[in-house]
Amino acid sequence: MTPANQSAPVLQARGLVKRYGHVTALAGVDLDLLPGEILAVIGDNGAGKSTLVKALSGALVPDGGEIRLDGRVVKFRGPGDARREGIETVYQDLAVAPAMTVAENLFLGREIRKAGLLGSVFRLLDKKRMLADAAAHMESLQIGIASMRQPVESLSGGQRQAVAVARSAFARHVVIMDEPTAALGVKESRMVLDLIRRVRDKGLPVIFISHNMPHVFDVADRIHIARLGKRVAVVSPGEISMAEAVAIMTGAI
Amino acid sequence: MLGQIGRDKGQGTRDKEHSAIGPVAALLLACAFFASQSDRFLTGQNFSLILQQVVVIGVIAIGQTLVVLTAGIDLSCGMVMALGSIVMSKAAVDLGVSSAAAIVCGVMTTVAFGLVNGALVTLIRLPSFIVTLGTLNIAFAITQIYSESQTVSGLPDGMLVLGDTFRAGDAAVTYGTVLMLTLYVLVWLALRETAVGRHVYAVGNNAEAARLMGIPTTRLILGVYTFAGLMYGIAALLAVARTGVGDPQAGQTDNLDSITAVVLGGTSLFGGRGVILGTLVGALIVGVFRNGLTLMGVASVYQILITGILVILAVATDQLSRRRSA
């Protein structure tokens, strides 16, 4: 592998535009996500962070611009399209099915069917295998949830978010996390941040959107700063202070 | 560090037991009560009668359960069933088509109503409560207009097969009962063991999360309402086979009865929780109440009164127990 290949972006956005009536949420934004990095996206309210995330995860269709995955132009008409391309998203509001079990939530929308006719003709699920795979997956991420059979609603908020993050770690290409710590307490946030690092260490690049500067500076390898629907800077947390980042974000610099 | 947070063990199993044991206990209690009130209640003959009375509401309640699992409700079920039975009866008697063709006409009518309900709920995003309240009245009106409020009699034998009986011990069992039980087992398996079945629960649990996970929620909900329509069509055939006529006044208590069966069976009206076999028990409870009260000589208006109270009690109990455990 040549050095050029190593640094080629996994996910690229070029000139994304999204308008809602007279409001321009994205004014031609670019984004580059490199292999194996945590790219934080910060910006003031209205900077277009969540619109950008939704465009990248297929939850909305941009009016203009293009998205490239491994250099290839992709078009997402729904979250299912992005998912099929190997992009998984974690949402801040704990997007889980509370009455369903941990294993069911992990495999929701990507269920494994039994081998042979039972699976192909009768469409029966291989629950045993999903339970075993779920347990192994949680183990590999060091998430300590006692039983894969317990309903997600019996878990704490942090554990629920851990389930959501673990689900996203099934991604083949990219994980997007939209404010994953926003609804969590201090201790639980720490746990989820550790988990995000482990996801990256498995080799998956992560886009991490957050309002919380300490969290961003804690986990990010690079920081993408958004303002007024555009990218105004990409910085690395080692070479800039939080105050400076906030100044760029708000347009003071 | 994460390991320490892995507490609360086995809470899920408690919830499952709660939803399975409650309805069965209620059914046994109701049986015990009516057995103490009437000598005729605890006979094989009476039980086969209850089963025969339960088949129509039981099959309607399958469709109702699926709709309720997606966090919707179908108020039109009884009237759509009645329309289906009138359409198939008229087709056979007035148009003189074969039994099979007549049945297909009736079932297609109810499926079409299910499809319309589903389309209005998903594509135009209207609340299922209002949509089905509308189609309830539309189906009722069409039934009365088309039948001129007259019972359709003289049906061909081919349409009545499901009302025929075979002997099992000292009880006579109808083929309709066997069909109902088969449908319950099939739907139970589909809900438990297939991805589509799990997606029905996921949509009822958290529709937005399900959509974001790439589940085609619109198609799924549309499918559920249409499948419910199919169940109402089969229920229409069962109703015709049981009474031997197409009755425009049929189905009037079935809306409430099917919702009562679903709720008594432990399915949450807020969607995403419940077991279809619970609905079968719920339908049996409704059947036992109607049968037992009739044996006790309680007039039918009082039976409706009691069913009304029963459904509110069941929903209230369910809500209170959930609130306490939450």
Interface residues (C-beta under 8 A of the other chain):
Chain A: S57 A59 G78 P79 G80 R83 R84 T89 Y91 A95 V96 A97 P98 A99 M100 T101 E104 L108 G109 R110 E111 R113 R123 L124 L125 K127 Q142 I143 G144 I145 A146 S147 R149 Q150 P151 S154 L155 S156 G158 Q159 A162 R190 M191 D194 L195
Chain B: M1 L2 G3 Q4 I5 G6 R7 D8 K9 G10 Q11 G12 T13 D15 E193 T194 A195 V196 R198 H199 Y201 A202 N205 N206 E208 A209 A210 R211 L212 M213 G214 I215 P216 G272 R273
